[in-house]
Amino acid sequence: MRLGIRGKLISVVWLLLLAALPVAAEGTLKPDQIALVVNRHEPHSRQLAEFYAQARQIPLDRIIELDLPTTEEMPFDRYERSVRPVLRRALKDRGLKEQVRCLVTFYGVPLRVAGRVNSLLDNQELTRLRSEQQRLNQKLAEMVRQVEQRVAQMQPSFKPLNDEVTLEGLARRLEHVGNVLGKLASSNEDAAMKASAMQVAAEMNALFTAPFEPPPDAAAPPAPPVPTTATSTAPATQSELPPEPGPRNLTVAELADLLEQPYDPQTRATVRGFSRHFTGILSHARVLQAQIDYLTADATEAALDSELAMLWWPAYSRVRWQPNLLNLHVSEVRAPPTLMVMRLDGPTPQIVRDIVANSILVERQGLKGRFVIDARGLAARDTQGNEDQYGLYDDRLRRLAAMVHARTDLEVKLDDQPQVIPANSVDEVALYCGWYSVRNYVPGMKFNPGAVGYHIASFELVSLRGEKETGWVRGLLYAGVVGTLGPVAEPYLQSFPPPDEFFPLLLTGQLTLAEVYWATTPMTSWMLTCIGDPLYRPFAANPAMELKDLPPSLRSRIPTLFQARPTTFPSMPQTAPQTGTQPHARQIQAGAGDGR
């Protein structure tokens, strides 16, 4: 049964309900920190956004319409041209860049961004960049070795950090040299050593910041400027790349504008020309690496919402995933802001309205009902004593059941059998987590209004509106769940929020659904999407778990979650943050297994 609200009494009802809602904790996501993203070609999209804005008292000017297809998947290039830059510009023009922490996509916004498809010219450009990068890295490695040898002559005890020759490895070696020189230059014990260290540091700075290829005589005619509203100007029949453009110095504003258009080949070439002729070797190497990453097409399919989390990042690698810097296990990272992104979507517009209505109604008195946990009975170690990654994950579900049973008054039902819970087995369910039965929803439970739950399996959010779709996300939404999540394609097991982190945080009532999800999901630019009211706090009025009862790893992180962080761009590895026994180090397919 749902508690959907309809009719002309909506405004009055909302005012009464909002007056009775629990006061959000300081630092918790607020309505004025949210922007709503809709598809202008789907009428229900804006209607539902207006419904939600009224329900949560979000200003209507926070609704941003985009030119999107009405399909559940959109092409990579169209996302790059019609979504990312348009949304960035809309938020900047409305003065919302610093204020908005959370985007909400609505019914009609595609679920998925297809993988990048390179043209012949794209592949030629990628080959050219990789060749230049190889030559440049060899030169950079020799320069770094020379600097290290110079420091070793000054201080025989000096040892290079390592012998890495990747771009980031070389950068770390340089940073190590700089730190050593800094210590020597600040020493007051040996004046000669201090002077020598300062001289070497100055020479090193000049060496690595001098233009990689100084521009030719300034009297030569400059290369014509590239329009800042560029789209690809290469003729459709062109089969060879044009020569690289001549040197052209850029103002900060011009460079920033060009960096907003990484999808345009002419713009990329202009940025390369600037970095080659007017910046140092390390800066030019970073530009090459960024463009190589951007043009690499392997494994670039992703959930649209997960890509939107990276809205404020410069061009970044789309190959597989990026780590989620909002995750509670990540700290002291200097990077552009990562946005929380949630979705109000479903098989029908009415289900979306019911999600909003039920979330607000239930929030008044607190979510009630059973917690069902469906494990698989897998051992954490095999018969030889080796760790089994599926068994370790299954053990997290059993540990979650023990924790909730010991530290809350909730009734916990743990099923530790290989098969999923049979149809119509449990009623009055408030919370659910389980696995497996890939893309084959089994209606094992009857959910109370306001229920939250997710199922761990592959392909569970491939579609919401396909008539023959049998994924768990669609099934759970039809069953009345108001908060759930799932992957739009094969995600690997390590991409799911660990259930023994997600649910304890939710039970405290301290964080909104959006904050719980983004504090525990390990990856961005990848496959998962979370559906639900971002402001929903089902246990705000009546917390089921006290902060002191959280595991220490969670309890210690709550005070600093979602604090503002510095915004410089780091080089991030293609790995996710480590979270206890979660198998981040391996790409374990959530779809592999016994097929139960």
N, C-alpha and C positions, 0 to 999 in steps of 0.2 A: 504493500500500500504506500502511495506517495502522498505528500501533503502539498501538492502544487497549488499555487495561488493564482486565481484568474479574475478577470472582470474589472469593473470600475472602482472597486474598493481598494485597489492595490496601493494607491498613495497613502490612504489613511492607515492601512495595515502596516505598511513599511514604517511609517512614523512611530506607530505604537511599538513595533518590534525593535526598532533601532534604539528607542529610549530605554528598553529593558536589557540590551546586550551588555555583557561584561566589558569593563573598561580595558582596553588593550594595554599591555605592559609597555613601559618606556623602552624605546628601541624597536618595538614590534612594527611590522609593516603596516602602514597607514593608507587610507583611501587616496590621499592626495599624492601618494608616491607611485601610483599606478597609471598606466596608459593602456588604452584598449585598441586592438588592431582588428580591422574588419575588411571583408572583401566587398568592394563597391558593386560587384556584379552578382552578389547573392543578397536579395532583400532581407532575408532572415538574419543575416550577419549583423547589420546595423541595428535592426529591431531588438535583437537580443543584447547587444552592447548597451543600448539605451535602457533596456529593462534592468540590466545589472547596474548601470551607473546610477539609476534612480534608487535601486535597492540598497546600494552601499554608499550613496551620497558622493559619488565621483563626478566632478564637473564634466558636462557634455563636451567641452572643448578638448577633453582627453581622448576622444574617439578619433582615430586616424584611419582613413579609408585608403586602401591600396588597390592597384590595378592587378588583379590576380585571376588565374584560371579558376573554373569551378570544379575542377578535378581534384582528387586527393593527392596527386603528385604534380609538381611543377618542375620545368627544366632548370638546370643549374644556372645557365646563362641568364634566364629571365629573373631568377632570384637575385643574381648579382646586379642586374640593371634596374629592376622594378621594385625590389623590396629593400635591400640593405641601404642603398644611398637615399632612397625616398624617405624611409623611416628615420634615418639619421638626420636628414634635413628638416623633417617635420618637427622632431623633438627640439632641434636647435632653434628653429624659427619661432617656436612657441615658448622658448625659454625654459624647457623642461629637462635639458640634458643632465643637469646636476641633481634634479629633484626626483626623477622617475627611477625607481629601483626595480620595478616589476612590470613586464608587459603581459597582457592577456590576449591571446588569439581566440577568435570566435568561430562558430559554425560557419563553414564556407571557406575558411582559410585552409589551404592545402596542408596535409599532414607531413608531407615528405618532399625533400629536395632531391631530385635525381642526381646520379653521379655525373661528374664533369665529362663532357665529350669534346675532345680536342680536334680542331681542324688540322689540315695538312700544315698550314702556316704555324699554328700553335706548336706542333711537334717539331718543326724546323727551328723555331725560336728556342724551344726547350733544349734541343741538341746543341745549339749555339751557346746557350747560357752554361750548360754543363761543361762544355769544352773550355770556355773562358774561366769558369770557376776552378777547374783542375789546374790550369796554368797559374792562376792567381794564388791558390792555396799553396802551391809549391814555392812560389816566391815569398809568401807570407811566412811559411814555416822556416825558410832560411833566414829571414829577418829576425824571427823570434829566437832562433838558435844563436845568432850573432849577439843579440842583446843578453841572452843568458850567459854566454861565454864572457862577455864584458863584465858582468856582475861577479862571475866566478873568479875572475882575475883580481877584482877588488877584495872579495871576501872568499877565501878558499873553502870555507865551510858551506857555502851556498850550494843547494841542490835544486835543479829544476823540479817543478811540480810533478810533471810526468812527461811522456813523450807523445802525447796525443797530437794528431795532425789534422783533425777535423776543425772546422771553423770555430766552433764553440770551445773545443779543447785548446786551440791556440789562444783564444781570448782569455781563457782561464790561466794559461801559462803567463800571458802578459800581465794579468792582474796580480799574479803571485810575485812577479818581478817588481811591479810597481809597489807592492806592499813592503817588500824587502828594502827597496831603495828609500821608501818613506821612513822606515825605522832608522836606517843608517843616516839619513839626512837630518833627522830630529835628535840624533845623539850629540851630547855635549862633551863626550869623553875624548874624541879624536877629531880635531878641527880639520885635518887634512882629509880624513875619510868622509866627513860631513860635506866638504866642498866637492869632493870627487863624486859622491852620490848625487848631489844636486845637479852637477854637470851632466852626468849620465842620464838622469831623469829628464833634463831639458832636451838632450839630444834624442832620447827615445820618443818624447812627445812630438818633436819636430819631424822625426822619421816617419811616424805612423799617422800623423795628421796632414802631412804634405799631400797635395793632390796626386792621386795615383798616376794619372797621365795628365800633366799640366796642359792647359789649352794652348793652341798655337798663338801666334802673334795676335795681339788684341786688335791690330789694324785690319785683320782679315774680316770680311763681312760676316756678321753673325748668322747662325742658322735661323730660318723663319720660326716664329713661335708656334706651338701646338695649341689649337683651341682648347680651352679648359672644359668645354662641353662635349668633348670628343666622344664619338662612337667610331667603330672601326671604319676606316676609309679605304681599306684594301679592296680592290675589285674582286668580285666573286670568282673571276677566272684566274686570279693571280696565283701562281704556284710556287713562287720563290719569295723569300723575305727581301724587303728593300734593305739597302745598307743602313747601318746605324746612323742616327742623326749627328750633326756636328755639335760642338760644345755650346751650351746655352746655360748661362747662370740663371738661377731662379731665386726669387724672393721667398721668404718663409710662407707667405700667403699663397703664392703660386705653387710651391711644392706641396703644401697641405691640400690644395684643390686637386692636384694631379694624383695624390695618394688616395683620394676618394674614388678613383676610377681604375682600379687594378685590372678590370675586365677588358680594357681597351689596349690593343697592342701598341698603338702609336704613343699613348701616354706612358706605357711601361718603358718604351725605348727612350723617351725624353728623360724620364727619371734616371735610367741607367747612364745616359750621357752626362747628366748633372753629377751623379755620384762618381763617375769615372774621371771627370775632368776638374771637379771642384771640391772633392772630399778625399780623405785619406784611404789607404788600402783596406783597412779594416771596415770602414763604413761602406765602401764599394762592395766588399765581399758580402756584407750583410744584405745589401740590396739585391745582389745576385741570388743569394740563398732564398730570400723572401719570394722572389719572382719564380725561382725553380719550384719552391714549395707550392706556390699558387697554381702553377701550370701542370703539376703532377696530377694525373687523373685517376690513379689507382685508389679504390676503396673510398670514394668521396661522397657516396650517398649518405644522407643523414636526415633526421627529423628536422623539420623547419623550425620548430620551437627551440631545439637544441642549438641550431645555428644562430638564432636571434640572441641567445645569451651572449654571443661574442660580438654584438653589434658595434661596440665601441673599440674593438681591436683593429689595428691595421691589418692589411692582407696577411693571412695566416695559413699554415698548411691545412688542407682539407683531408689529407690522407689519414684514414681511421679517425682518431679522436684527439682532443686536447683535454688536459686535466681541468676539472672544475675547481676554480680558485675560491669558490664560496664554501667548499667542503670543509667540515669542521676539523679535519686533520691537516689542513693547509694553513700555514701561518707565515708571517714575515715575507710575503711575496710582493715584489714591486711589479705592478702590472696595470693595464687599463681596467676599468671596472667591468665585472661580469654581471649581467642582468639576470634576475630571476625571471623565468617565463613560464606561465601557466596557460591552460587552455580550458575554455568553456565551450564544450562541443559534445556531440552525441549523435546517435542514429537519427533522431528527430529533433526539431526545434523545441517541442514540448519537454523533452527530457532535459534539455539545457535549462529551461525555465524552472523545472522541478529541482534540479541541482541547486540553483540559487535559492529558491524558496525554502527548500528543506534545510539547507545549511544554516540559514538565518533563524529559522524556527527552532531547530535543535540546539543551536548555540545558546539559547536563553537558559535552558535547564541542564544542559550537558547530555552527551551521548550515553545511552544505556543499552546493555545487551551483552551477549557472549563474545568472547574472543576465540575464533577458530583458527588453529594452526595445523596445516596439513603437510607434515614432513613425509619422508619416503623410507625411513628405516635404514638409511645407508650408514655404514660404519666410517668413522673418520680415518681409519687406517686399514690397509689391506692385511692379508694373512701373514705377509712378511714384515709387517710393522711400518710400511711406507705410507706417507700421507696420501689420502685420496681426496682430490680437490672437490669432487661432488659431495663426498661424505663430510668434508669439513664445512661446506655450506649447509648441508642438511643439519649438521650439529648446531649451527647458529639458530636454526628454527627451534630445536629442542631447548637450547639455552634460553631463548626468548620465552618459551612457554614456562620454564622453571622460574625465570625472573618475574614474570607477570603474576604467576601464581603466588610467589612468596612475598611480593611487595605491593600488591594491589588487592582490592576486593572483587575484581572482575572474575567471573566464571570462565575458566579456560578449558577448551576442548582441544586436546592434542591428538591428532591421528598420525601414527607413525608406521603406517602400512604402505606397501609399494604402490597401491592404486590410489587414485584421487578419491575423495569422499563421494560416496554414491549420491545419486539424485535424491533430493528431498529428505536429507538426513538430519539437518539441524535447523531449528528456527530461532528467531529473535537474536540474530547475529549483528553485532555492532562493528567488529573488526575482523579482518580476514587476511591471512597470508598463507600461500602454499605453492606447490608445484607438483605434477608436471602436465601431461596431456596437451601436447603442443597444438595450438590453434583448433582446439576442440573443447569448447566450453561445456562443462557439466554443471547443471543447476543443483548443486548439492545443498544449498542454504537458502533460507528466507531471511532477508535483511531488514533490520529496523530502519526507520527513517534516519538519514544522516550518516549511514554506515560508510566506513572507509576500508578499502582493501585492495590488494593487488596480487596478481598471480605471476609467478616467475617461469616464463617459457618464451620461446622465440615466436616472432611474427604475430603477436597478440594485438597489435594495433596497425596492421597492414591496411585495414579499412574499417570505417565506422558505418558506412552507408551501403555497402555492397549487400544485395538482397540475400546472397548465399553465404555471407561472411559468418564464420563460427568462432572467431577469436574471443578470448576471455575478456578483453576490455569492453567490447560491444555487449557481450552477455552480462557482465557485471553491471553496466549502466542500465540495461533493460531491467535488471533485477532490483534496481533502486539504489545502488551504491552511488554516493555523491563525490567520492574522491578515489581515484585509481590511477594507474600508470601502466605503460607497456611500450614495447619496441615496434617501430615501423618497419624494421627488417632485422636480420640476424644481429643481435647485440653483443654476444658473448656474456657469460655468466657474471663476469666482474663488473659489468656496467650497471647492474641493479643496485638500488640502495640497500645496504645490509639491513635485514629486518630487525635485528637486535639493536639497531641504532634508530631507524626510522620510527618504530612504534613507541619505544620509551620516550623519545622527545615529544611525540604527539600527545602521549598520555599526561604529560606535565601541564598542558594547557598554556605554556609560556610562549609558544611559537605558533604562528599561523601555518596552515597547510603548505603554503609556498615556501616558507622558511624551513620547515621540517624536510621537505623534499630537497631543496637546494643545499641544505647542510649535510645531506647524506648521499646524494647521488654523486658518483665519482667523476663523471665525464661530461664534457660539452662537445659540440660539433659531432654528435654521434647519434644514437638511435632512439633514446628514450624520450617520452613525452608524458607529462603529468596533467591529468584532467581534474578540474575541481575549482571551487571558489578559492582564490589565493588567500583571502582574509579569513577563511573558515578556521575556527578554533573549537573543535568539538568538546574539549574538556576544560575550556576556560572558566565556566561557571562552577564546575565541580571536578577539580583535578583528580585523576585516578592514580597518579604517581607523584610523590614529592621529589623535589630536586635532589634532596639528600639520598634518595634511594636509587638514583641513576648510577650506572657504572662510573668510576672515576674519570675514565677517558671522555665521557660525555659531560659529566657535571662540571669539569674544569673548563670546558670550552664555551659553555653557554654565555657567560658574561661578555665574551669578545666576538661572538658570532655577528656577522654582518656589519662590523664597524667599518668606517671608511678607511680605505687603504691608499697608499701612494699610487700614482698612475703613470709609471714609466713602463715601457714595453720590454718584457723579458724574453729570453729564449727558453722555451719550455720543451721538455722531452715528451715523446709520444707514449707516456706511461701515465697511469692513474695513481693518485695518492694511496699509499699503503694503509690498510685499515684492518689491523689484527690478522685474523686467519682468512680474510677474504682473498681469493686467489688472483690478485692483480697481475702477478708476474707472468701469467700464462693466458693465452687466448683460449679460454674454455668455452666452447659453444653451448649456449643454453639449450640448443636444439639437439644436442647429442645425448644419448641415453637409451633407456629401454623402451621409450615410446609409449609410456603408460598414459 
